Structure formats: structure tokens, C-alpha cells
Amino acid sequence: MPALALASNFFDFPPRKNMNTLTKVGAAVAVVVVGWAAATVVSGQRVQAKLESQGPLGEPLEGGLFKVVNSEYRKSFLGAKRTVSVDIGCAQDGKPAPRLIVQQDIQHGPLPGLRTVGAARITTTLVLDSEARARLKEAIGTEDLPLEIVTVAGFGGGSRTDVTSPGFSAKNAQAGMQISLKPMALSLDAAADGNTTLTYDVQGYELQDGRGTTMVLAGMKGTSQGMAPHWYAMGTKADAQIERFEMRVPQSGAKPAFLLTNLKATSTGTLADDLYGVQTTMTGSAEVMGQKLEDFTMKASMKNLKASAYAKLISTVMQPKLGCDKPGEAPAAAVKRQMDEMQADMVALLPSNPEFSLDELSVKLEGHKALLSYAVGTQGMTADDLKAGFNPALMAKVKLNAMVETTTGFLQTVAKLANQPHQMVDGMVAQGVERGFLKQEGETIRAVFALDKGEALLNGKPIPLPGLTPPAPPAEAVEGGEAAPAPQ
């Protein structure tokens, strides 16, 4: 009996009083496993449906510079592998278009690869042919591109793509060129509606052209937000900075010929009533041939762009004809079709009276400031106005304002740096003021030009426009017997 009891207790381990608890736990585990498996299948189906409707980078299957010519999708329970063949451009003169092979290793959600949470984790690899691999190894010492591209697809339709590179050095022995790229990383966060945020951090690069010119970039980072479908051209907010950019040429010796430091840029875009506008500000310090330019500032803007027409123009630019849609078409004819379509898209911008302006471009030189600004736009211009060509009626619908302002101290400093006597600059300024080209008030020298409703003004006085302004009447036709003096 003791042995039977012992055996009974052994095979009844754990005791029956704990059986209900274990049954519940086991059932819960089974539900989780089955649910995870079902979620994996569902997410796999959704990912496959979406990927098969687009190119490897989310682009349309047809149109544009890249064309998907073949896509293979091999699915398993936990993931899939996709191979995409992409033609770059199109066949020309009997030669096939350059082809790129893209491989994607896809891990299905909800826990793809047990690394993250999402519908899928996709690793993208660019596959080069043997000739390209040989050239790559000659240039950078390896047959594999030093690039990692990983995308995590969310359940709601959004995605995040991370692109990283540890950096590399490449050279072209024949041309003498060499580039050293430091580590870089960028991320693309795309919402389900297509609005996208780009974040980037480029530690820098150094480029030598083999003829004595060197360009160096250090510390470029920032973020940019944009609206669908062309987030890269219809931004809503951006911030960027560059610690240092320099260019050295043989003539500049040890000092950079051009140097920018602490460059910061911000941009804000708005969309209201189908009108898009954007304002950009850039500040920093500059140096030219060893001479410092303090407080470098640039402000620019675009206003009143009809958003739908602007988006159409971007689509046209980003989908070049290249003759691909018309096999056998001469390249020149394809380019002409492209330009004609772009012109039509630009004409469609006119009804909203667009304006482009450089609101401020200013620098300081030894404490003296120089400033340039201009704005150009249209008022009521139509496609019929353009068909008539350059004429007074057309110019009457162009609006232009421009201004240059500086000081005698700035001009004299420039003369000193150029090893020229300041008397020469003073004489040129005096002559400009005498002829009405310049206006001087104390130390300030200014020139202001305006074109509005076909009338041109320089410093507030009418001036003729060549080919548009009627010639001045002869002296005997002017009341009083003397003609008005022609603008100098």
C-alpha cells in the first residue's frame, strides 16, 4: 500500500487542488500562441498585399525614373523574402536599361524577429552584379555596400525606415578623386496619410577632386516634416545645422577659400485654401579667402502657390518621360515633351498670383553691413498673356521690387581688402548718385528698383524699359519747347 500510495501521489503531481490553476494558465498560453500565430498570418497577408502594390522604396510600380519589372514574393509562416528587379530609366539605342536588384528579408508581426512591435520588420539589401561588385571593391575595398536599410511597418499603415552607414573611404585612382564619408544615419517616419518626418545625422565627409580642390563637411544634422504626397518639396517645418563647411583651392593656400561655420536654418510651410507658402531663414558665420564676414543672414520665401498645381508640377519633375512610355522615341523629343508638360504645370500656378522673394541677404564686414533683397511675382497673368510673348501688356502683370543697401564704410573696407584706394570707390559712388543710379543719405548708400503695372521706377523716378517704354517725344513737341531730360 505505501508503494501504491507513493506511486499514486507521484503520478498525481501536482496535487489535484492545483489542477484548475494550471489548466487556466495552459489555456491562456495556448490562446496567446494561437493568437500570435493568427496575428502573424494576418500581418503577413497585409504586408504582402501592400508590398506587392509598390516598389522597394514605396514608389509606384509604373512611371518615373524607376520601373519595377519583376517582383517575386516567397512567403513562410514567420516571414517572407521578396526580390524586386528595377529598371533605371529605359532602353536606349537597343541597349537595355540599367537594372538594380533589391532583396527584402521580411519578418512578420506582431513581434517581428522578436526585436520590435509592428506588422513587419523589413531589411532591404541592394544586390550588385559581378562587374559592379568588382568596381566597388576596387573603390572602397569591399564588395558589399556599407549601408543598412531597415523598415518597421506599423499596424495602422505607417512605417519607419532607418538608413545607417558606418562610413567608408573611396577613391578613383584614374581621376585622382577620393572621398571619406564618416558615419551617418537617417530615419523616415511616414504616417498612414503619407505625411513624413525625416531625421538625419551626417558626421561629415571630405572630398578631394585630384586637382587641388578639397571640400569638407562636418556635423550636419536636422529634422524636416512634410505633407503627402511630396513631403520632400512641401515641407511644414524644418530645422538644420552644419557645424562647418569649407572649400580649399590651390590659390587659397593654407586658408579655406570659402568657409561656413555654425550654419543654422529653419523653415516653416503653411497650407490654407489650396495655397501653399514657405519661409526659410539661414544664419551663420562666413569667411572668404581668409576675410571674415560676420552675421551672415539669408531669408527667403514663396507665397501664394496653388497647392494642387504645385503638386502636379512636382509629379511631372519626379517622373521624367525619358521616352520609356514611347519606345523608339528620340531622347530630344522625350525631353521636349517633359518641358512642355512642366511649362503647362507652371502656367497653372498663375491664377493664384505666386510670389518668390529673397527677403534678406546680408553680411557684415568689419562691422559694416551690406544688404540685398528682391521679390518677384505676377498679378492677374494668364496663359494667353504668355502666348503673346514679351510685350507691355505682359510686363504690366509682373511685379518686381529690388533693393541694395550698404554704407561707405563697407565699400571702403572692400577697396582696402582689394588693395585699391578708397578715393576710387568714393568717385564711383559720387558718379552713381549724380546719374540717379544711387541714393545717398549720410553713410548709407541705397538703390531701389520697382516694376508695377508696367511702370519702372529707380529710386522713385520713372525710367524707360528697353523695348517696352515708348521713346521720349522730340523737343519741339514738348510744351515750352524743351524736352524732359532722358533718364541717365
C-alpha positions in Angstrom: 0.0 0.0 0.0 2.7 2.5 0.8 4.2 1.8 -2.6 0.9 2.2 -4.3 0.2 5.3 -2.4 3.6 6.7 -3.3 3.0 5.9 -7.0 -0.4 7.4 -6.9 0.9 10.6 -5.4 3.7 10.6 -7.9 1.5 10.4 -11.0 -0.9 12.9 -9.4 1.8 15.5 -9.0 1.0 18.3 -8.7 -2.0 17.7 -6.4 -5.5 17.9 -7.9 -6.2 21.1 -5.9 -3.8 23.0 -8.2 -5.0 21.4 -11.4 -7.6 24.2 -12.2 -4.9 26.9 -11.9 -2.6 25.1 -14.2 -5.4 24.4 -16.7 -6.2 28.1 -16.8 -2.5 29.0 -17.3 -2.1 26.5 -20.0 -5.3 27.7 -21.7 -4.0 31.2 -21.6 -0.7 30.2 -23.1 -2.5 28.3 -25.8 -4.7 31.3 -26.6 -1.6 33.6 -26.8 0.2 31.1 -29.0 -2.8 30.7 -31.3 -3.5 34.5 -31.3 0.2 35.2 -32.1 0.1 32.7 -34.9 -3.1 34.2 -36.3 -1.7 37.7 -36.0 1.4 36.6 -37.8 -0.6 35.2 -40.6 -2.9 38.3 -40.8 0.1 40.7 -40.6 1.9 38.7 -43.3 -1.1 38.9 -45.6 -1.4 42.6 -45.1 2.3 43.3 -45.6 2.4 41.2 -48.7 -0.7 43.0 -50.2 0.9 46.4 -49.6 4.4 45.5 -50.8 3.2 43.9 -54.0 1.4 47.2 -54.9 4.6 49.3 -54.7 8.3 49.4 -55.4 11.0 48.6 -52.9 11.1 52.1 -51.5 7.3 52.7 -51.6 7.2 54.2 -55.1 4.5 53.3 -57.8 5.2 50.3 -59.9 4.8 52.3 -63.1 6.1 55.7 -64.2 9.1 57.8 -63.2 12.8 57.1 -63.3 12.5 53.7 -61.6 10.3 51.0 -63.0 9.6 47.6 -61.3 9.9 45.0 -64.0 9.7 41.9 -61.8 8.7 41.1 -58.2 8.9 37.7 -56.5 7.4 37.1 -53.1 8.2 33.8 -51.3 6.2 33.6 -48.0 6.8 31.4 -45.0 5.0 31.3 -41.6 7.3 33.7 -39.8 8.2 35.9 -42.7 8.9 36.2 -46.4 11.6 37.1 -48.9 11.0 39.5 -51.7 13.2 40.1 -54.7 12.5 43.1 -56.9 14.1 44.0 -60.3 14.1 47.7 -61.0 15.0 49.3 -64.3 16.6 52.7 -64.0 15.4 54.8 -67.0 14.6 52.9 -70.1 16.2 51.2 -73.1 18.0 53.4 -75.5 19.6 52.6 -78.9 18.9 49.0 -78.5 20.7 48.8 -75.1 18.7 47.6 -72.1 18.1 49.9 -69.2 20.4 49.6 -66.2 18.9 47.1 -63.8 19.0 47.1 -60.0 18.2 44.0 -57.9 16.7 44.7 -54.5 16.2 41.9 -51.9 14.0 42.3 -48.9 14.0 40.0 -45.8 10.6 40.3 -44.2 9.8 39.2 -40.7 6.0 39.2 -39.9 4.5 40.8 -36.8 3.2 41.3 -34.2 6.7 40.7 -32.8 8.8 40.6 -36.0 12.1 38.8 -35.3 11.3 39.3 -31.6 13.1 42.7 -31.9 10.2 45.2 -32.0 6.4 45.5 -32.2 4.8 46.0 -35.6 3.2 44.5 -38.6 6.6 43.6 -40.1 10.3 44.3 -40.0 11.9 44.6 -43.4 15.6 44.5 -44.1 16.5 45.8 -47.6 19.7 44.9 -49.5 20.8 46.3 -52.8 22.3 43.5 -54.9 25.0 44.4 -57.4 26.1 42.4 -60.4 29.6 40.9 -60.6 31.0 43.8 -62.6 29.6 46.4 -60.1 30.9 44.4 -57.2 34.4 44.4 -58.7 34.3 48.1 -59.2 33.0 48.6 -55.7 35.8 46.5 -54.2 38.4 48.5 -56.2 36.9 51.7 -54.9 36.2 51.0 -51.2 37.9 47.6 -50.6 34.7 45.6 -50.2 32.1 44.0 -52.5 29.2 44.9 -50.1 27.6 48.3 -49.9 28.3 49.7 -46.4 24.6 50.5 -46.0 21.9 49.1 -43.8 18.2 49.8 -44.5 15.6 48.6 -42.1 11.9 49.4 -42.2 9.3 48.7 -39.4 5.7 48.7 -40.7 3.1 49.7 -38.1 -0.3 48.2 -37.7 -2.0 51.5 -38.6 -0.4 51.9 -42.0 2.6 54.0 -41.0 6.2 53.0 -41.2 9.7 53.9 -40.0 12.8 53.4 -42.2 16.3 53.7 -40.7 19.3 54.0 -43.0 22.7 53.8 -41.5 26.3 53.6 -42.7 29.4 53.1 -40.7 31.3 55.3 -43.2 33.8 54.4 -45.8 36.6 55.8 -48.0 36.5 55.5 -51.8 39.0 56.5 -54.5 39.2 56.7 -58.2 42.9 56.2 -59.0 42.5 57.2 -62.6 40.9 60.5 -61.9 42.7 61.1 -58.6 39.5 61.6 -56.7 39.0 60.5 -53.2 36.1 60.7 -50.7 36.0 59.8 -47.0 32.5 59.5 -45.5 32.1 59.4 -41.8 29.2 57.5 -40.1 25.7 58.7 -41.0 22.1 57.9 -40.0 18.8 59.0 -41.2 15.2 58.0 -40.4 12.0 58.4 -42.3 8.8 58.3 -40.2 5.8 58.0 -42.6 2.3 58.3 -41.2 -0.6 56.4 -42.7 -1.7 59.6 -44.5 1.7 60.0 -46.2 2.9 62.9 -44.1 6.6 62.2 -43.4 9.3 63.3 -40.9 12.9 63.0 -41.9 15.6 63.0 -39.2 19.3 62.9 -40.2 22.7 63.0 -38.6 25.7 63.1 -41.0 29.0 63.3 -39.2 30.7 64.6 -42.3 32.8 63.9 -45.3 36.0 65.0 -47.1 36.2 65.2 -50.9 39.3 65.7 -52.9 39.0 66.2 -56.7 42.6 65.3 -57.6 43.3 68.8 -58.8 43.9 70.5 -55.5 40.4 71.3 -54.5 39.1 69.9 -51.2 35.6 70.2 -49.7 35.0 69.3 -46.1 31.6 69.0 -44.3 31.3 68.4 -40.6 28.3 68.0 -38.2 25.2 68.2 -40.4 22.0 67.2 -38.6 18.4 68.2 -38.5 14.7 67.3 -39.0 12.2 68.0 -41.7 8.5 67.5 -41.8 6.4 67.4 -45.0 3.0 66.8 -46.4 1.9 64.0 -48.6 2.3 63.1 -51.4 5.5 65.2 -51.9 6.8 65.6 -48.4 10.3 66.5 -49.6 9.1 69.5 -51.6 6.1 70.6 -49.5 7.6 71.0 -46.1 5.7 72.2 -43.0 8.6 72.6 -40.6 12.4 72.1 -40.7 15.4 72.7 -38.6 19.0 72.1 -39.7 22.5 72.9 -38.7 26.0 72.5 -40.1 29.0 72.9 -37.8 31.5 73.5 -40.6 31.7 73.6 -44.4 34.9 74.6 -46.1 36.4 74.6 -49.6 40.1 74.8 -50.2 41.7 75.5 -53.6 45.3 75.8 -54.6 45.1 79.6 -54.8 43.9 79.9 -51.2 47.0 78.4 -49.7 46.6 77.1 -46.1 43.4 79.1 -45.6 40.0 78.0 -46.9 38.8 79.9 -50.0 35.3 79.6 -48.6 34.2 78.7 -45.0 30.8 78.5 -43.3 30.6 77.8 -39.6 27.7 77.4 -37.2 25.2 77.5 -40.0 21.6 77.2 -38.8 18.4 77.0 -40.9 14.7 77.0 -40.1 11.8 76.7 -42.4 8.0 76.9 -41.9 5.4 75.9 -44.5 1.7 76.6 -44.4 -1.3 75.4 -46.4 -4.7 77.2 -46.4 -7.4 77.3 -49.1 -5.2 75.4 -51.5 -2.5 78.0 -51.2 1.0 76.9 -50.1 3.7 79.1 -48.8 7.1 78.6 -47.1 9.5 80.9 -45.3 13.2 80.0 -44.7 15.8 81.6 -42.5 19.5 80.8 -42.5 22.2 82.3 -40.3 25.9 81.7 -39.6 29.4 82.9 -40.0 31.3 83.0 -43.3 34.8 83.5 -44.4 36.1 84.3 -47.9 39.8 84.0 -48.7 40.6 84.5 -45.1 38.4 87.5 -44.6 35.6 87.1 -42.1 32.0 88.0 -42.9 30.1 88.4 -39.6 26.5 87.8 -39.2 25.7 86.1 -42.5 21.9 86.0 -42.8 19.6 84.9 -45.6 15.8 84.9 -45.6 13.7 83.7 -48.5 10.0 82.8 -49.1 7.5 81.5 -51.6 3.9 82.7 -51.3 0.5 82.0 -53.0 1.5 78.8 -54.7 -1.7 76.9 -55.7 -1.0 73.7 -53.9 -2.7 71.3 -56.3 -0.9 72.8 -59.3 2.4 72.8 -57.4 1.9 69.1 -56.5 1.3 68.4 -60.2 4.5 70.2 -61.2 6.5 68.2 -58.7 5.0 64.9 -60.0 6.0 65.9 -63.5 9.5 66.7 -62.5 9.9 63.5 -60.5 8.5 61.3 -63.3 10.7 62.1 -66.3 9.5 60.9 -69.7 12.8 59.6 -70.9 11.0 58.1 -73.9 10.1 55.0 -71.8 6.4 55.4 -72.5 7.1 55.7 -76.2 9.6 53.1 -77.3 11.9 54.3 -80.1 11.3 58.0 -79.3 14.4 60.1 -79.7 15.7 61.4 -76.4 15.4 65.1 -77.5 11.7 64.5 -78.3 11.2 63.0 -74.8 12.9 65.9 -73.2 10.7 68.3 -75.2 7.5 66.6 -74.0 8.8 66.8 -70.5 9.5 70.5 -70.8 6.1 71.2 -72.4 4.3 69.4 -69.5 6.3 71.3 -66.9 5.5 74.6 -68.7 1.8 73.8 -68.6 2.1 73.0 -64.9 3.8 76.3 -64.2 1.1 78.2 -66.1 -1.4 76.5 -63.8 0.2 78.3 -60.9 -0.5 81.8 -62.3 -4.2 82.3 -61.2 -3.1 82.5 -57.5 -0.6 85.3 -58.2 2.5 83.5 -56.9 5.5 85.4 -55.4 9.1 84.4 -54.9 11.4 86.6 -52.8 14.8 86.9 -51.3 13.7 88.9 -48.2 17.2 89.5 -46.9 20.7 88.5 -47.9 23.1 90.4 -45.6 26.6 90.3 -44.3 28.8 92.3 -42.1 32.4 93.2 -42.9 34.4 94.7 -40.1 31.2 95.9 -38.5 29.8 97.4 -41.8 26.7 95.9 -43.3 25.5 95.2 -46.9 22.0 94.1 -47.7 20.2 92.7 -50.8 16.6 91.9 -51.2 14.1 91.3 -54.0 10.6 90.0 -54.7 9.1 89.0 -58.0 5.5 87.9 -58.7 2.6 88.1 -61.0 -0.8 89.9 -60.8 -3.6 88.5 -62.9 -1.4 86.9 -65.5 -2.9 84.2 -67.7 -1.7 81.6 -70.3 -2.9 83.9 -73.1 -0.7 86.7 -71.8 2.3 84.3 -72.2 1.4 83.3 -75.7 1.7 86.9 -76.9 5.4 86.9 -75.8 7.4 89.7 -74.2 5.3 92.9 -74.6 4.0 95.8 -72.5 0.7 94.0 -71.7 2.6 91.1 -70.2 5.0 93.3 -68.2 2.0 95.2 -66.8 1.2 92.0 -64.9 4.7 91.5 -63.5 5.5 92.9 -60.1 9.1 93.3 -59.1 10.8 95.0 -56.1 14.6 95.0 -55.5 16.8 96.9 -53.1 20.6 97.1 -52.4 21.8 98.9 -49.4 25.2 99.4 -47.9 27.5 102.0 -46.3 30.6 103.9 -47.4 32.4 102.1 -44.7 31.6 98.7 -46.2 32.7 99.8 -49.7 35.9 101.3 -48.4 36.7 98.1 -46.5 36.2 96.1 -49.7 38.5 98.6 -51.5 41.1 98.1 -48.8 41.0 94.3 -49.0 41.4 94.6 -52.8 44.4 96.9 -52.4 42.5 99.7 -54.1 42.5 103.4 -53.0 39.2 104.4 -51.3 39.1 107.5 -53.5 38.3 105.3 -56.4 35.3 103.9 -54.6 34.2 107.4 -53.5 34.4 108.6 -57.1 32.3 105.7 -58.4 29.6 106.3 -55.7 29.5 110.1 -56.4 29.1 109.3 -60.1 26.3 106.9 -59.4 24.5 109.4 -57.2 24.9 112.1 -59.9 23.3 109.9 -62.6 20.5 108.8 -60.3 21.5 105.2 -60.0 22.3 105.5 -56.3 20.8 107.5 -53.5 23.0 108.5 -50.5 21.9 109.7 -47.1 24.9 110.2 -44.9 26.8 107.0 -44.7 24.0 104.9 -46.2 24.0 104.2 -49.9 20.9 102.7 -51.5 19.4 101.7 -54.8 15.7 100.8 -55.1 14.0 99.4 -58.2 10.3 98.8 -58.7 8.2 97.5 -61.5 4.4 97.6 -61.1 1.7 97.8 -63.7 4.2 98.2 -66.4 5.9 101.3 -64.9 9.5 101.1 -63.8 10.9 103.3 -61.1 14.5 103.7 -59.9 14.8 105.4 -56.6 11.3 106.7 -57.1 11.8 108.2 -60.6 10.4 106.7 -63.8 13.0 105.0 -66.1 12.5 103.5 -69.6 12.5 99.8 -70.2 14.2 98.8 -73.4 11.7 97.6 -76.0 8.7 98.4 -73.8 8.8 102.1 -73.0 7.8 104.5 -75.8 10.6 106.8 -76.9 10.6 110.3 -75.4 8.9 113.0 -77.7 11.1 115.4 -79.6 11.9 118.7 -78.0 9.6 120.7 -80.3 6.6 118.5 -79.3 7.0 119.2 -75.6 5.2 122.2 -74.2 7.6 125.0 -73.6 9.8 123.9 -76.4 12.2 121.7 -74.3 12.1 118.0 -73.9 12.2 116.5 -70.5 15.7 115.2 -69.7 16.1 111.5 -70.5 16.9 109.3 -67.5 20.6 108.7 -67.3 
